[in-house]
């Protein structure tokens, strides 16, 4: 617990992709936000993003 939540812009910088790419990941079921506020703002935890990077890197190196 206590994992920092990142906004879409922060998460896209963390991953090195555009905000639109991050939204596309959600649409395609590749990566979902950890929290979605009633206002529609999406937040991603650092641990979820690190896990995504780890899995993504494994696939590229195989």
Helices and strands as residue ranges (DSSP letters): E 5-7, H 8-15, H 19-27, E 35-36, E 42-45, H 46-61
